Amino acid sequence: MRPLTEEDVRSSFVNASPDELRLVTLPADFMLTDWDHLDFLAWRDPRTRGRGYVVAEIDGEPAGIVMRGAEGSSHARAALCNLCHTMQPADQVVMYTARKAGDAGAHGDSVGTYICADLSCHENVRLAAPLAPNEVRASVDLKIDGTRRRTEAFVGRVLETAGVRR
């Protein structure tokens, strides 16, 4: 991912109202972000419970979305994150919803998917188990690429029908 400034991140949000943009709190370590090893930027808002953000590159430009995590708990023992495909204890995977961009979002349309509660998908796919004798590094690289593609697709679904092509 190309390096972004705070202004780049704030101006990238496609489904946020001006009031929501004022509430965006960047991660505390934003200035230390290692952009060369980042496929997308995702974080939980430290001041607003349940709010999360994802910024991905769509057609070479940053596109950010504001999401809301569901409250409550599941009776399941384990759950699968739809972005990183990591199996987690059920309380560590949350349904995140994002209002669609443009008129669709203004009329209440939204999209949702199950994502790691702490939005750590980028790190989860890089926590490779020790290689088994018959395993090759490419499988970890495939996980990384798949997570990036699925994240970009989710952000793209927020952009659908909005007339917002970046």
Secondary structure by P-SEA (a helix, b strand, c coil): cccccaaaaaaacccccaaaaaaccccccccccccccccbbbbcccccccbbbbbbbcccbbbbbbbbbbcccccccccccccccccccccccccccccccccccccccbbbbbcccccaaaaaaaccccccccccaaaaaaaaaaaaaaaaaaaaaaaccccccc
